[in-house]
Amino acid sequence: MKHLFIVSILMVLTVSSNSLASQDDKNSSLAPTDARQMSGTPGTVQFTLSEHTGRVKTVAWSPDGTKIVTTSGDETAKIWSSATGALLTTIQGFYYMNKLCWSPDGSKIAGQTDDSTVTIWAATSGNVLFTLDQYPSYIQRVSWSPDGSKIAISYGDSATVFWSGSSTTKLLTLDKLSGYINVLRWSPDGTKIAAAGSRARVNFWSTITGEWLYFVQHTGSVNDVDWSPDGTLTASASGDETIVIASASTGDIRHWLVSQKSFISVRWHPDGKSLLTTTSDGKADIWPSLKGGDQPRVTFNKNIKQTFSYQAIPALWSPDFTKVLTTDADSTAKVWSAATGALHLTLRAHTGDITDACWSPDGARIATASDDSTAKVWYITDASGIQDSPTPIEAGFSLFPNPTDNSFHISFATESAVSSAVQICDLLGRMVATAEVPAGAKEWTMSVGNLPAGLYAVRWNGDVRKLVVR
């Protein structure tokens, strides 16, 4: 018998904690934390990490989302449970610690200090596994290879050295071409690396042979580099107020994006057709990546409040690329629609400047670090139930069930500036089906004939509609 799909306008479904707990136990391998731990009013604080005694400089989630690591001016790094906020371990004894890097499998953490040493810790215990201190210069950048087998470290004498990710073995030393290094970025397949900095160029090397391959020229310091998802293009952000799109095979320039402020960051959308950038004034933009110009598609943080001491933090795509995270000089972080630029949430609770911010791997939460000596974890989506998003003026999208072919039709109120995903989630917030909608689409049809009967959430661009399958 064919399914009948009905868009529900009933009251929010409530599920007992006992039934949720038993369901979570059965599916514990599917999610790092259960629905109750992740559920809450979007935009509110889940918990505050308050054991530091100095400014919290950086915050980062483990790849599986179960832990959070923070670094502080109190000369410590701390690892926390992301489910409860409990302090798991403290790493002490360093005068100064920059951002820590999780290994891709989450088993190790690499940290750079200003005593010219990179230390590798076990992520579970915080015990030191080994140190890389055999190179006589101070550390600039540290980056794991995509497979975790190598660590690239750039040094103050402009050299970049590849080390084993599991021992103190030095593998390769790259030529000194890039001046002060602002960024190290591996290609998606790990066969190349881009290094850029003060010498107004991006240099590319083979990570297999150490051979220098080519460069991309700017006229100002290069602040960031990103590879397109398929590895065929690179985008470099510079203080010369341009983004350069270049061939990842030859370095030939394809086109430029131009701003009136220095670019400090650039990130590709997975469709390869859009770029998210941040400029030195704190504004963020989405640009078409397949052509040049000076007109972004979407702009965020237009009315950012700036102070003399304000330092822009790179804007970040959400893991599903439907939202954008920015920070402001008024000690807030903001969540925006990537499709329309509409403001979804303002995260306001810190009493000092925000120094870092990042999404959880599943996009359900955000962690922020601050000068107020705390880090905070915020609810962004409510995983405890399915509730239609409030849309008092104009709905983000409408559903039209079609029981004759086990599908439903979606009509979008506005065209998306980037490709976006329609997601179907179950009561525990787990995605059970998804479809990519191309940029500019006004309508879309999605088949759901394989779903068992029950209540689901259909999500698009931050808006949610209930769907009953019978």
C-alpha positions as CSV (number, residue, x, y, z in Angstrom):
1,M,0.0,0.0,0.0
2,K,1.3,3.4,-1.0
3,H,2.4,5.8,1.7
4,L,0.2,8.8,2.4
5,F,2.1,12.0,3.3
6,I,0.4,14.6,5.4
7,V,2.0,17.9,6.4
8,S,1.2,18.1,10.1
9,I,0.0,21.2,11.8
10,L,-0.5,19.4,15.1
11,M,1.0,20.4,18.4
12,V,4.7,19.6,18.9
13,L,5.2,15.9,19.4
14,T,6.6,15.1,22.9
15,V,8.5,11.9,23.6
16,S,9.1,10.5,27.1
17,S,12.7,10.5,28.2
18,N,12.6,6.8,28.9
19,S,11.7,6.0,25.3
20,L,14.3,8.4,24.0
21,A,16.9,6.8,26.3
22,S,16.2,3.3,25.1
23,Q,16.2,4.4,21.5
24,D,19.5,6.2,22.1
25,D,21.1,3.0,23.6
26,K,20.1,1.1,20.5
27,N,21.6,3.7,18.2
28,S,24.6,4.9,20.3
29,S,26.9,4.2,17.4
30,L,25.1,6.6,15.2
31,A,25.7,9.8,17.1
32,P,28.3,11.1,19.6
33,T,25.7,12.4,22.0
34,D,22.1,11.6,22.5
35,A,19.2,13.8,21.7
36,R,18.5,15.0,25.2
37,Q,22.1,16.2,25.6
38,M,21.9,18.2,22.4
39,S,18.4,19.5,22.7
40,G,17.5,23.0,23.9
41,T,16.2,26.3,22.8
42,P,18.3,27.5,19.8
43,G,20.5,30.4,20.7
44,T,20.8,29.6,24.4
45,V,23.9,28.4,26.3
46,Q,24.1,24.6,27.0
47,F,27.0,25.0,29.4
48,T,30.0,27.3,30.2
49,L,33.5,26.0,30.4
50,S,34.9,28.1,33.2
51,E,38.0,26.4,34.7
52,H,40.5,28.7,32.9
53,T,42.0,31.7,34.8
54,G,43.1,33.7,31.7
55,R,41.6,34.7,28.4
56,V,40.5,31.7,26.4
57,K,42.2,32.1,23.1
58,T,41.0,29.1,21.0
59,V,38.4,26.4,21.0
60,A,38.1,23.3,18.7
61,W,35.8,20.2,18.6
62,S,37.2,16.8,18.2
63,P,36.4,15.2,14.8
64,D,33.7,12.9,16.3
65,G,32.2,15.8,18.3
66,T,32.6,14.1,21.7
67,K,35.3,16.5,23.1
68,I,36.3,20.1,23.0
69,V,39.8,21.5,23.5
70,T,40.5,25.1,24.7
71,T,43.7,27.0,25.1
72,S,44.3,29.9,27.4
73,G,46.6,32.7,28.5
74,D,46.8,30.8,31.8
75,E,49.4,28.6,30.2
76,T,47.1,25.6,30.0
77,A,45.1,23.6,27.4
78,K,42.0,21.8,28.6
79,I,40.0,18.9,27.1
80,W,36.3,18.8,28.0
81,S,33.3,16.5,27.4
82,S,31.1,18.0,24.8
83,A,28.1,16.1,26.3
84,T,28.3,17.4,29.8
85,G,30.9,20.2,29.9
86,A,33.0,18.2,32.4
87,L,36.7,18.8,32.4
88,L,38.5,15.6,31.3
89,T,42.2,16.6,31.5
90,T,44.5,19.7,31.7
91,I,47.7,20.1,29.8
92,Q,50.0,22.4,31.7
93,G,53.5,24.0,31.7
94,F,53.6,26.1,28.6
95,Y,54.3,29.8,28.5
96,Y,52.3,30.3,25.4
97,M,50.1,28.0,23.4
98,N,48.5,28.7,20.0
99,K,45.6,26.8,18.5
100,L,45.7,23.0,18.9
101,C,45.2,20.7,16.0
102,W,43.2,17.4,16.3
103,S,44.5,14.5,14.2
104,P,41.9,13.5,11.6
105,D,41.0,10.4,13.6
106,G,40.7,12.4,16.8
107,S,43.3,10.2,18.7
108,K,46.0,12.8,19.0
109,I,46.4,16.6,19.5
110,A,49.3,18.6,18.1
111,G,50.2,21.9,19.8
112,Q,52.7,24.6,19.0
113,T,54.5,26.6,21.6
114,D,56.9,29.5,21.4
115,D,59.8,27.4,22.6
116,S,60.2,26.0,19.1
117,T,58.6,22.7,20.0
118,V,55.5,20.9,18.7
119,T,54.1,18.4,21.2
120,I,51.8,15.5,20.4
121,W,49.4,14.4,23.1
122,A,47.0,11.5,23.5
123,A,43.6,13.0,23.2
124,T,42.1,10.7,25.8
125,S,44.6,11.0,28.6
126,G,46.5,14.2,27.8
127,N,49.8,12.3,28.1
128,V,52.7,13.4,25.9
129,L,53.3,10.9,23.1
130,F,56.3,12.6,21.5
131,T,57.8,16.1,20.8
132,L,59.2,17.6,17.6
133,D,62.0,19.9,18.8
134,Q,64.9,19.1,16.5
135,Y,64.6,22.1,14.3
136,P,66.4,25.3,15.4
137,S,63.7,27.9,14.8
138,Y,60.4,29.1,16.2
139,I,57.1,27.6,15.1
140,Q,54.7,29.4,12.8
141,R,52.0,26.9,11.6
142,V,51.2,23.2,12.3
143,S,48.9,21.1,10.0
144,W,48.0,17.4,9.9
145,S,47.8,15.7,6.5
146,P,44.3,14.5,5.5
147,D,45.2,10.9,6.4
148,G,47.0,11.8,9.7
149,S,50.3,10.2,8.6
150,K,52.3,13.4,8.4
151,I,52.5,16.7,10.2
152,A,53.6,19.9,8.3
153,I,55.3,22.5,10.4
154,S,56.4,25.9,9.1
155,Y,59.3,27.7,10.9
156,G,60.5,31.3,11.4
157,D,63.4,30.8,8.9
158,S,60.7,30.2,6.2
159,A,61.3,26.5,6.0
160,T,58.5,23.9,6.1
161,V,59.3,20.4,7.4
162,F,57.2,17.3,7.1
163,W,57.3,15.0,10.1
164,S,55.9,11.6,10.7
165,G,52.5,11.7,12.5
166,S,53.4,8.9,14.8
167,S,57.1,9.4,15.7
168,T,59.9,12.0,15.7
169,T,61.1,11.1,12.2
170,K,61.7,14.0,9.8
171,L,60.5,13.2,6.3
172,L,61.1,16.2,4.0
173,T,62.3,19.8,4.2
174,L,60.8,22.3,1.7
175,D,62.7,25.2,0.2
176,K,62.6,28.6,2.0
177,L,60.4,30.5,-0.4
178,S,57.4,31.9,1.5
179,G,58.6,34.3,4.1
180,Y,56.6,34.5,7.3
181,I,53.9,31.7,6.9
182,N,50.3,32.7,7.6
183,V,48.7,29.4,6.3
184,L,49.6,25.8,5.4
185,R,46.9,24.0,3.5
186,W,47.0,20.4,2.2
187,S,45.2,19.4,-1.0
188,P,42.2,17.1,-0.5
189,D,44.2,14.1,-1.7
190,G,47.2,15.0,0.4
191,T,49.6,15.0,-2.5
192,K,50.3,18.8,-2.5
193,I,50.5,21.6,0.1
194,A,50.1,25.3,-0.3
195,A,52.1,27.7,1.9
196,A,51.6,31.4,1.9
197,G,52.5,34.5,3.9
198,S,54.3,37.7,3.9
199,R,56.0,37.5,0.5
200,A,52.7,38.1,-1.4
201,R,52.6,34.7,-3.1
202,V,51.3,31.2,-2.6
203,N,53.9,28.4,-3.1
204,F,52.9,24.9,-4.0
205,W,54.9,21.7,-3.3
206,S,54.6,18.0,-3.9
207,T,54.2,16.3,-0.5
208,I,55.6,13.1,-2.0
209,T,58.9,14.4,-3.3
210,G,59.3,17.8,-1.7
211,E,59.6,19.4,-5.2
212,W,58.5,23.0,-5.6
213,L,55.8,23.1,-8.3
214,Y,54.6,26.7,-9.0
215,F,53.3,29.9,-7.3
216,V,50.4,32.3,-7.4
217,Q,51.3,35.9,-7.1
218,H,49.6,38.6,-5.1
219,T,50.7,42.2,-4.3
220,G,50.1,42.0,-0.6
221,S,50.5,39.4,2.2
222,V,48.5,36.3,1.7
223,N,46.2,35.5,4.7
224,D,44.4,32.3,3.7
225,V,44.3,29.6,1.0
226,D,41.6,27.0,0.3
227,W,41.4,24.1,-2.3
228,S,38.2,23.5,-4.2
229,P,36.5,20.3,-3.1
230,D,37.6,18.4,-6.3
231,G,41.2,19.7,-5.9
232,T,41.3,21.4,-9.3
233,L,41.3,25.0,-8.2
234,T,42.7,27.1,-5.3
235,A,41.4,30.4,-3.8
236,S,43.8,32.7,-2.0
237,A,42.8,35.6,0.2
238,S,45.2,38.6,0.4
239,G,45.8,42.0,2.0
240,D,45.8,43.4,-1.5
241,E,42.0,43.3,-1.3
242,T,41.7,40.4,-3.8
243,I,40.8,36.7,-3.9
244,V,42.7,34.9,-6.7
245,I,41.2,31.8,-8.2
246,A,43.9,29.7,-9.9
247,S,44.4,26.3,-11.5
248,A,45.7,23.8,-8.9
249,S,47.7,22.0,-11.7
250,T,49.6,24.9,-13.1
251,G,49.0,28.0,-10.9
252,D,47.5,29.8,-13.9
253,I,45.1,32.6,-12.7
254,R,41.5,32.1,-13.8
255,H,40.0,35.3,-12.3
256,W,39.9,37.7,-9.3
257,L,37.3,38.8,-6.7
258,V,37.8,42.4,-5.6
259,S,36.9,44.1,-2.3
260,Q,37.6,47.4,-0.7
261,K,39.1,45.8,2.4
262,S,41.8,43.1,3.0
263,F,40.5,39.6,2.7
264,I,41.5,37.5,5.8
265,S,39.8,34.2,5.0
266,V,38.3,32.1,2.1
267,R,36.3,28.8,2.2
268,W,34.8,26.9,-0.8
269,H,31.2,25.6,-0.8
270,P,31.2,21.8,-1.6
271,D,29.5,22.5,-5.0
272,G,32.6,24.3,-6.1
273,K,30.6,27.2,-7.3
274,S,30.6,29.5,-4.3
275,L,33.1,31.0,-1.9
276,L,32.7,32.4,1.7
277,T,35.1,35.2,2.5
278,T,35.8,37.4,5.5
279,T,37.3,40.9,5.2
280,S,39.3,42.9,7.8
281,D,36.3,44.9,8.8
282,G,34.5,41.8,9.9
283,K,32.0,41.5,7.1
284,A,31.4,38.2,5.4
285,D,30.3,37.5,1.8
286,I,29.4,34.7,-0.5
287,W,30.7,35.0,-4.0
288,P,30.3,33.1,-7.3
289,S,33.6,31.2,-7.7
290,L,33.3,30.6,-11.5
291,K,33.6,34.2,-12.5
292,G,35.4,37.3,-11.3
293,G,34.0,40.6,-10.1
294,D,33.4,42.9,-7.2
295,Q,29.7,42.1,-6.4
296,P,29.1,39.3,-3.8
297,R,25.8,37.4,-3.9
298,V,25.1,37.6,-0.2
299,T,26.6,39.8,2.5
300,F,26.6,39.2,6.3
301,N,27.5,41.5,9.2
302,K,26.8,44.6,7.2
303,N,26.2,46.6,10.4
304,I,29.1,45.2,12.4
305,K,30.1,47.2,15.5
306,Q,33.8,47.8,15.3
307,T,36.2,49.0,18.0
308,F,39.8,50.0,17.9
309,S,40.9,46.6,19.2
310,Y,38.6,44.5,17.1
311,Q,40.1,41.7,15.1
312,A,38.0,39.9,12.6
313,I,37.5,36.1,13.0
314,P,36.9,34.1,9.8
315,A,33.3,33.4,9.0
316,L,32.5,29.6,8.8
317,W,30.0,27.5,6.8
318,S,27.8,25.2,8.9
319,P,28.6,21.5,8.3
320,D,25.5,21.3,6.1
321,F,26.4,24.6,4.4
322,T,22.9,26.1,5.0
323,K,24.2,28.7,7.6
324,V,27.1,31.0,8.2
325,L,28.7,31.8,11.6
326,T,30.2,35.2,12.2
327,T,31.4,37.1,15.3
328,D,31.0,40.8,16.2
329,A,32.9,43.3,18.3
330,D,30.0,43.5,20.7
331,S,30.9,40.1,22.2
332,T,28.3,38.2,20.2
333,A,28.3,35.6,17.5
334,K,25.7,35.4,14.8
335,V,24.2,32.7,12.7
336,W,22.8,33.6,9.2
337,S,21.0,32.0,6.4
338,A,23.6,31.2,3.7
339,A,20.9,31.4,1.0
340,T,19.3,34.8,1.8
341,G,21.6,36.5,4.3
342,A,18.8,36.7,6.9
343,L,19.9,36.7,10.6
344,H,18.8,33.5,12.4
345,L,20.3,33.7,15.8
346,T,22.4,36.1,18.0
347,L,24.5,34.4,20.6
348,R,24.8,36.8,23.5
349,A,26.3,35.9,26.9
350,H,30.0,36.6,26.9
351,T,31.2,39.6,28.9
352,G,34.5,40.0,26.9
353,D,35.5,39.9,23.2
354,I,35.0,36.6,21.4
355,T,38.4,35.2,20.4
356,D,37.3,32.1,18.5
357,A,34.2,30.3,17.4
358,C,33.4,27.0,15.6
359,W,30.6,24.6,14.7
360,S,30.2,21.1,16.1
361,P,30.7,18.4,13.5
362,D,27.0,17.8,13.3
363,G,26.1,21.5,13.1
364,A,23.8,21.2,16.1
365,R,25.9,23.4,18.4
366,I,28.5,26.1,18.4
367,A,31.5,26.7,20.7
368,T,32.8,30.2,21.4
369,A,35.9,31.3,23.3
370,S,36.3,34.7,25.0
371,D,38.5,37.2,26.8
372,D,36.2,36.7,29.8
373,S,38.1,33.5,30.6
374,T,35.3,31.2,29.5
375,A,34.2,29.2,26.6
376,K,30.6,28.5,25.9
377,V,28.6,25.8,24.1
378,W,25.4,27.0,22.4
379,Y,22.3,25.1,21.1
380,I,21.7,25.9,17.5
381,T,19.1,23.3,16.6
382,D,16.6,21.5,18.8
383,A,17.0,17.7,18.5
384,S,14.4,16.8,21.1
385,G,11.3,17.4,19.0
386,I,10.1,18.5,15.6
387,Q,8.7,22.0,15.5
388,D,7.8,24.2,12.6
389,S,10.0,27.3,12.4
390,P,8.2,30.5,13.1
391,T,7.6,32.3,9.8
392,P,5.1,35.1,10.6
393,I,5.6,37.0,7.3
394,E,6.8,34.6,4.6
395,A,7.5,30.9,4.9
396,G,11.0,29.7,3.8
397,F,9.4,26.8,2.0
398,S,6.1,25.0,1.7
399,L,5.5,21.2,1.3
400,F,2.9,19.6,-1.0
401,P,2.6,15.9,-0.5
402,N,2.0,13.6,-3.5
403,P,0.8,10.2,-2.3
404,T,0.5,8.8,-5.8
405,D,4.3,8.4,-6.3
406,N,5.6,8.5,-2.7
407,S,7.1,12.0,-3.0
408,F,6.5,15.5,-1.9
409,H,7.0,18.8,-3.8
410,I,8.8,21.8,-2.2
411,S,8.1,25.4,-3.2
412,F,10.8,27.9,-2.0
413,A,9.8,31.5,-1.0
414,T,13.2,32.8,-2.2
415,E,15.9,31.6,-4.5
416,S,19.0,30.4,-2.8
417,A,22.3,32.1,-3.8
418,V,24.1,28.8,-3.4
419,S,23.2,25.2,-3.8
420,S,21.6,23.9,-0.6
421,A,20.4,20.6,0.9
422,V,16.8,19.5,1.8
423,Q,17.2,17.1,4.8
424,I,14.7,14.7,6.4
425,C,15.5,13.9,10.0
426,D,13.9,11.5,12.5
427,L,12.9,12.2,16.1
428,L,16.4,11.9,17.3
429,G,17.7,14.5,14.9
430,R,19.5,12.0,12.7
431,M,19.4,12.7,9.0
432,V,17.7,9.8,7.2
433,A,17.5,11.3,3.7
434,T,18.8,14.3,1.8
435,A,18.7,15.9,-1.6
436,E,20.9,18.7,-3.1
437,V,18.9,21.7,-4.5
438,P,20.9,23.7,-7.1
439,A,21.3,27.5,-6.7
440,G,18.4,29.5,-8.1
441,A,15.8,26.7,-7.8
442,K,12.3,27.8,-6.9
443,E,10.8,24.3,-6.7
444,W,12.0,20.8,-6.0
445,T,10.5,17.3,-5.8
446,M,11.9,14.7,-3.4
447,S,11.1,11.0,-3.2
448,V,10.7,9.4,0.3
449,G,9.1,6.1,-0.6
450,N,11.7,4.1,1.4
451,L,10.9,5.8,4.7
452,P,9.0,3.8,7.3
453,A,5.8,5.3,8.8
454,G,6.3,8.0,11.4
455,L,6.9,11.6,12.1
456,Y,9.8,13.4,10.4
457,A,11.3,16.9,10.1
458,V,12.0,18.4,6.7
459,R,14.7,21.0,7.0
460,W,15.9,23.5,4.5
461,N,18.0,26.6,5.1
462,G,17.2,26.7,8.9
463,D,13.4,26.3,8.4
464,V,11.6,23.1,9.5
465,R,8.3,21.6,8.5
466,K,6.7,18.5,10.0
467,L,6.0,15.5,7.8
468,V,3.8,12.5,8.8
469,V,4.3,9.3,6.8
470,R,1.5,6.8,7.1
